Amino acid sequence: MSAMLCGEAGIGKTRLVEDLLQWTARQGITSANARCYAAEGDLAYAPVTTWLRALPTLPLEDVWLAEVARLLPEVLAQRQTCPNRLH
């Protein structure tokens, strides 16, 4: 499940999400969050990389590891055998 929250500045979006994340943690639910700010410029994948870094890396086949490494180059350093080919 995923959700996107948007609205005017100052209406309590951040507080709502922080409360929801605390509630999910108390329930034992794994959750991840990322933030996006227009002032940061063209960082289209910034929320995705934040989310991927927040979760433990699952064992992946080389082809999928190569794709993830396009956003997170450090995943290759965490693996003993590197994929033969990166796109």
Chimera marker file (.cmm) of the C-alpha trace (Angstrom):
<marker_set name="trace">
<marker id="1" x="0.000" y="0.000" z="0.000" r="1" g="1" b="0" radius="0.5"/>
<marker id="2" x="1.233" y="3.475" z="-0.724" r="1" g="1" b="0" radius="0.5"/>
<marker id="3" x="-0.138" y="6.942" z="-0.185" r="1" g="1" b="0" radius="0.5"/>
<marker id="4" x="0.667" y="10.475" z="-1.173" r="1" g="1" b="0" radius="0.5"/>
<marker id="5" x="-0.297" y="13.390" z="1.012" r="1" g="1" b="0" radius="0.5"/>
<marker id="6" x="-0.463" y="16.893" z="-0.350" r="1" g="1" b="0" radius="0.5"/>
<marker id="7" x="-2.001" y="20.180" z="0.677" r="1" g="1" b="0" radius="0.5"/>
<marker id="8" x="-1.370" y="23.761" z="1.624" r="1" g="1" b="0" radius="0.5"/>
<marker id="9" x="1.595" y="24.655" z="3.818" r="1" g="1" b="0" radius="0.5"/>
<marker id="10" x="0.978" y="24.619" z="7.537" r="1" g="1" b="0" radius="0.5"/>
<marker id="11" x="-2.160" y="22.458" z="7.692" r="1" g="1" b="0" radius="0.5"/>
<marker id="12" x="-0.502" y="19.577" z="9.575" r="1" g="1" b="0" radius="0.5"/>
<marker id="13" x="0.590" y="17.120" z="6.863" r="1" g="1" b="0" radius="0.5"/>
<marker id="14" x="3.938" y="16.388" z="8.487" r="1" g="1" b="0" radius="0.5"/>
<marker id="15" x="2.402" y="15.905" z="11.919" r="1" g="1" b="0" radius="0.5"/>
<marker id="16" x="-0.243" y="13.560" z="10.529" r="1" g="1" b="0" radius="0.5"/>
<marker id="17" x="2.357" y="11.387" z="8.797" r="1" g="1" b="0" radius="0.5"/>
<marker id="18" x="4.658" y="11.351" z="11.836" r="1" g="1" b="0" radius="0.5"/>
<marker id="19" x="1.747" y="10.219" z="14.018" r="1" g="1" b="0" radius="0.5"/>
<marker id="20" x="0.836" y="7.536" z="11.481" r="1" g="1" b="0" radius="0.5"/>
<marker id="21" x="4.427" y="6.258" z="11.343" r="1" g="1" b="0" radius="0.5"/>
<marker id="22" x="4.569" y="6.072" z="15.145" r="1" g="1" b="0" radius="0.5"/>
<marker id="23" x="1.282" y="4.174" z="15.195" r="1" g="1" b="0" radius="0.5"/>
<marker id="24" x="2.468" y="1.686" z="12.556" r="1" g="1" b="0" radius="0.5"/>
<marker id="25" x="5.690" y="1.101" z="14.495" r="1" g="1" b="0" radius="0.5"/>
<marker id="26" x="3.697" y="0.353" z="17.665" r="1" g="1" b="0" radius="0.5"/>
<marker id="27" x="1.599" y="-2.133" z="15.695" r="1" g="1" b="0" radius="0.5"/>
<marker id="28" x="4.741" y="-3.882" z="14.426" r="1" g="1" b="0" radius="0.5"/>
<marker id="29" x="4.047" y="-2.801" z="10.849" r="1" g="1" b="0" radius="0.5"/>
<marker id="30" x="7.088" y="-2.170" z="8.679" r="1" g="1" b="0" radius="0.5"/>
<marker id="31" x="6.860" y="1.189" z="7.008" r="1" g="1" b="0" radius="0.5"/>
<marker id="32" x="9.084" y="3.561" z="5.099" r="1" g="1" b="0" radius="0.5"/>
<marker id="33" x="8.699" y="7.189" z="4.221" r="1" g="1" b="0" radius="0.5"/>
<marker id="34" x="10.391" y="9.749" z="2.026" r="1" g="1" b="0" radius="0.5"/>
<marker id="35" x="10.033" y="13.469" z="1.567" r="1" g="1" b="0" radius="0.5"/>
<marker id="36" x="10.059" y="15.563" z="-1.542" r="1" g="1" b="0" radius="0.5"/>
<marker id="37" x="10.549" y="19.306" z="-1.662" r="1" g="1" b="0" radius="0.5"/>
<marker id="38" x="10.091" y="21.436" z="-4.761" r="1" g="1" b="0" radius="0.5"/>
<marker id="39" x="13.065" y="23.596" z="-3.745" r="1" g="1" b="0" radius="0.5"/>
<marker id="40" x="15.410" y="20.617" z="-4.138" r="1" g="1" b="0" radius="0.5"/>
<marker id="41" x="15.168" y="20.771" z="-7.930" r="1" g="1" b="0" radius="0.5"/>
<marker id="42" x="14.953" y="17.873" z="-10.365" r="1" g="1" b="0" radius="0.5"/>
<marker id="43" x="15.577" y="14.933" z="-8.044" r="1" g="1" b="0" radius="0.5"/>
<marker id="44" x="12.943" y="12.653" z="-9.532" r="1" g="1" b="0" radius="0.5"/>
<marker id="45" x="14.122" y="9.487" z="-7.798" r="1" g="1" b="0" radius="0.5"/>
<marker id="46" x="15.099" y="11.025" z="-4.439" r="1" g="1" b="0" radius="0.5"/>
<marker id="47" x="12.056" y="9.622" z="-2.598" r="1" g="1" b="0" radius="0.5"/>
<marker id="48" x="12.674" y="6.171" z="-4.097" r="1" g="1" b="0" radius="0.5"/>
<marker id="49" x="16.341" y="6.115" z="-3.076" r="1" g="1" b="0" radius="0.5"/>
<marker id="50" x="15.426" y="7.315" z="0.420" r="1" g="1" b="0" radius="0.5"/>
<marker id="51" x="12.866" y="4.520" z="0.693" r="1" g="1" b="0" radius="0.5"/>
<marker id="52" x="15.265" y="1.865" z="-0.617" r="1" g="1" b="0" radius="0.5"/>
<marker id="53" x="17.985" y="2.952" z="1.807" r="1" g="1" b="0" radius="0.5"/>
<marker id="54" x="15.551" y="2.750" z="4.737" r="1" g="1" b="0" radius="0.5"/>
<marker id="55" x="14.762" y="-0.914" z="4.113" r="1" g="1" b="0" radius="0.5"/>
<marker id="56" x="17.108" y="-3.886" z="4.383" r="1" g="1" b="0" radius="0.5"/>
<marker id="57" x="18.426" y="-5.026" z="1.019" r="1" g="1" b="0" radius="0.5"/>
<marker id="58" x="16.819" y="-8.253" z="-0.087" r="1" g="1" b="0" radius="0.5"/>
<marker id="59" x="18.816" y="-10.913" z="-1.931" r="1" g="1" b="0" radius="0.5"/>
<marker id="60" x="18.416" y="-10.090" z="-5.605" r="1" g="1" b="0" radius="0.5"/>
<marker id="61" x="19.378" y="-11.774" z="-8.833" r="1" g="1" b="0" radius="0.5"/>
<marker id="62" x="22.179" y="-9.996" z="-10.674" r="1" g="1" b="0" radius="0.5"/>
<marker id="63" x="19.858" y="-8.448" z="-13.256" r="1" g="1" b="0" radius="0.5"/>
<marker id="64" x="17.729" y="-6.795" z="-10.546" r="1" g="1" b="0" radius="0.5"/>
<marker id="65" x="20.749" y="-5.827" z="-8.478" r="1" g="1" b="0" radius="0.5"/>
<marker id="66" x="22.128" y="-4.013" z="-11.521" r="1" g="1" b="0" radius="0.5"/>
<marker id="67" x="18.881" y="-2.064" z="-11.840" r="1" g="1" b="0" radius="0.5"/>
<marker id="68" x="18.820" y="-1.100" z="-8.150" r="1" g="1" b="0" radius="0.5"/>
<marker id="69" x="22.502" y="-0.119" z="-8.383" r="1" g="1" b="0" radius="0.5"/>
<marker id="70" x="21.564" y="2.529" z="-10.925" r="1" g="1" b="0" radius="0.5"/>
<marker id="71" x="19.913" y="4.387" z="-8.041" r="1" g="1" b="0" radius="0.5"/>
<marker id="72" x="22.012" y="3.004" z="-5.155" r="1" g="1" b="0" radius="0.5"/>
<marker id="73" x="25.565" y="2.275" z="-6.320" r="1" g="1" b="0" radius="0.5"/>
<marker id="74" x="26.523" y="1.276" z="-2.770" r="1" g="1" b="0" radius="0.5"/>
<marker id="75" x="24.529" y="-1.973" z="-3.018" r="1" g="1" b="0" radius="0.5"/>
<marker id="76" x="27.289" y="-3.409" z="-5.186" r="1" g="1" b="0" radius="0.5"/>
<marker id="77" x="29.842" y="-2.804" z="-2.436" r="1" g="1" b="0" radius="0.5"/>
<marker id="78" x="27.617" y="-4.736" z="-0.024" r="1" g="1" b="0" radius="0.5"/>
<marker id="79" x="27.658" y="-7.802" z="-2.257" r="1" g="1" b="0" radius="0.5"/>
<marker id="80" x="30.616" y="-10.153" z="-2.587" r="1" g="1" b="0" radius="0.5"/>
<marker id="81" x="30.027" y="-10.937" z="-6.274" r="1" g="1" b="0" radius="0.5"/>
<marker id="82" x="29.177" y="-8.065" z="-8.554" r="1" g="1" b="0" radius="0.5"/>
<marker id="83" x="26.982" y="-8.375" z="-11.642" r="1" g="1" b="0" radius="0.5"/>
<marker id="84" x="28.890" y="-8.788" z="-14.876" r="1" g="1" b="0" radius="0.5"/>
<marker id="85" x="27.087" y="-6.033" z="-16.654" r="1" g="1" b="0" radius="0.5"/>
<marker id="86" x="25.508" y="-2.807" z="-15.465" r="1" g="1" b="0" radius="0.5"/>
<marker id="87" x="23.287" y="-0.847" z="-17.821" r="1" g="1" b="0" radius="0.5"/>
<link id1="1" id2="2" r="1" g="1" b="0" radius="0.2"/>
<link id1="2" id2="3" r="1" g="1" b="0" radius="0.2"/>
<link id1="3" id2="4" r="1" g="1" b="0" radius="0.2"/>
<link id1="4" id2="5" r="1" g="1" b="0" radius="0.2"/>
<link id1="5" id2="6" r="1" g="1" b="0" radius="0.2"/>
<link id1="6" id2="7" r="1" g="1" b="0" radius="0.2"/>
<link id1="7" id2="8" r="1" g="1" b="0" radius="0.2"/>
<link id1="8" id2="9" r="1" g="1" b="0" radius="0.2"/>
<link id1="9" id2="10" r="1" g="1" b="0" radius="0.2"/>
<link id1="10" id2="11" r="1" g="1" b="0" radius="0.2"/>
<link id1="11" id2="12" r="1" g="1" b="0" radius="0.2"/>
<link id1="12" id2="13" r="1" g="1" b="0" radius="0.2"/>
<link id1="13" id2="14" r="1" g="1" b="0" radius="0.2"/>
<link id1="14" id2="15" r="1" g="1" b="0" radius="0.2"/>
<link id1="15" id2="16" r="1" g="1" b="0" radius="0.2"/>
<link id1="16" id2="17" r="1" g="1" b="0" radius="0.2"/>
<link id1="17" id2="18" r="1" g="1" b="0" radius="0.2"/>
<link id1="18" id2="19" r="1" g="1" b="0" radius="0.2"/>
<link id1="19" id2="20" r="1" g="1" b="0" radius="0.2"/>
<link id1="20" id2="21" r="1" g="1" b="0" radius="0.2"/>
<link id1="21" id2="22" r="1" g="1" b="0" radius="0.2"/>
<link id1="22" id2="23" r="1" g="1" b="0" radius="0.2"/>
<link id1="23" id2="24" r="1" g="1" b="0" radius="0.2"/>
<link id1="24" id2="25" r="1" g="1" b="0" radius="0.2"/>
<link id1="25" id2="26" r="1" g="1" b="0" radius="0.2"/>
<link id1="26" id2="27" r="1" g="1" b="0" radius="0.2"/>
<link id1="27" id2="28" r="1" g="1" b="0" radius="0.2"/>
<link id1="28" id2="29" r="1" g="1" b="0" radius="0.2"/>
<link id1="29" id2="30" r="1" g="1" b="0" radius="0.2"/>
<link id1="30" id2="31" r="1" g="1" b="0" radius="0.2"/>
<link id1="31" id2="32" r="1" g="1" b="0" radius="0.2"/>
<link id1="32" id2="33" r="1" g="1" b="0" radius="0.2"/>
<link id1="33" id2="34" r="1" g="1" b="0" radius="0.2"/>
<link id1="34" id2="35" r="1" g="1" b="0" radius="0.2"/>
<link id1="35" id2="36" r="1" g="1" b="0" radius="0.2"/>
<link id1="36" id2="37" r="1" g="1" b="0" radius="0.2"/>
<link id1="37" id2="38" r="1" g="1" b="0" radius="0.2"/>
<link id1="38" id2="39" r="1" g="1" b="0" radius="0.2"/>
<link id1="39" id2="40" r="1" g="1" b="0" radius="0.2"/>
<link id1="40" id2="41" r="1" g="1" b="0" radius="0.2"/>
<link id1="41" id2="42" r="1" g="1" b="0" radius="0.2"/>
<link id1="42" id2="43" r="1" g="1" b="0" radius="0.2"/>
<link id1="43" id2="44" r="1" g="1" b="0" radius="0.2"/>
<link id1="44" id2="45" r="1" g="1" b="0" radius="0.2"/>
<link id1="45" id2="46" r="1" g="1" b="0" radius="0.2"/>
<link id1="46" id2="47" r="1" g="1" b="0" radius="0.2"/>
<link id1="47" id2="48" r="1" g="1" b="0" radius="0.2"/>
<link id1="48" id2="49" r="1" g="1" b="0" radius="0.2"/>
<link id1="49" id2="50" r="1" g="1" b="0" radius="0.2"/>
<link id1="50" id2="51" r="1" g="1" b="0" radius="0.2"/>
<link id1="51" id2="52" r="1" g="1" b="0" radius="0.2"/>
<link id1="52" id2="53" r="1" g="1" b="0" radius="0.2"/>
<link id1="53" id2="54" r="1" g="1" b="0" radius="0.2"/>
<link id1="54" id2="55" r="1" g="1" b="0" radius="0.2"/>
<link id1="55" id2="56" r="1" g="1" b="0" radius="0.2"/>
<link id1="56" id2="57" r="1" g="1" b="0" radius="0.2"/>
<link id1="57" id2="58" r="1" g="1" b="0" radius="0.2"/>
<link id1="58" id2="59" r="1" g="1" b="0" radius="0.2"/>
<link id1="59" id2="60" r="1" g="1" b="0" radius="0.2"/>
<link id1="60" id2="61" r="1" g="1" b="0" radius="0.2"/>
<link id1="61" id2="62" r="1" g="1" b="0" radius="0.2"/>
<link id1="62" id2="63" r="1" g="1" b="0" radius="0.2"/>
<link id1="63" id2="64" r="1" g="1" b="0" radius="0.2"/>
<link id1="64" id2="65" r="1" g="1" b="0" radius="0.2"/>
<link id1="65" id2="66" r="1" g="1" b="0" radius="0.2"/>
<link id1="66" id2="67" r="1" g="1" b="0" radius="0.2"/>
<link id1="67" id2="68" r="1" g="1" b="0" radius="0.2"/>
<link id1="68" id2="69" r="1" g="1" b="0" radius="0.2"/>
<link id1="69" id2="70" r="1" g="1" b="0" radius="0.2"/>
<link id1="70" id2="71" r="1" g="1" b="0" radius="0.2"/>
<link id1="71" id2="72" r="1" g="1" b="0" radius="0.2"/>
<link id1="72" id2="73" r="1" g="1" b="0" radius="0.2"/>
<link id1="73" id2="74" r="1" g="1" b="0" radius="0.2"/>
<link id1="74" id2="75" r="1" g="1" b="0" radius="0.2"/>
<link id1="75" id2="76" r="1" g="1" b="0" radius="0.2"/>
<link id1="76" id2="77" r="1" g="1" b="0" radius="0.2"/>
<link id1="77" id2="78" r="1" g="1" b="0" radius="0.2"/>
<link id1="78" id2="79" r="1" g="1" b="0" radius="0.2"/>
<link id1="79" id2="80" r="1" g="1" b="0" radius="0.2"/>
<link id1="80" id2="81" r="1" g="1" b="0" radius="0.2"/>
<link id1="81" id2="82" r="1" g="1" b="0" radius="0.2"/>
<link id1="82" id2="83" r="1" g="1" b="0" radius="0.2"/>
<link id1="83" id2="84" r="1" g="1" b="0" radius="0.2"/>
<link id1="84" id2="85" r="1" g="1" b="0" radius="0.2"/>
<link id1="85" id2="86" r="1" g="1" b="0" radius="0.2"/>
<link id1="86" id2="87" r="1" g="1" b="0" radius="0.2"/>
</marker_set>
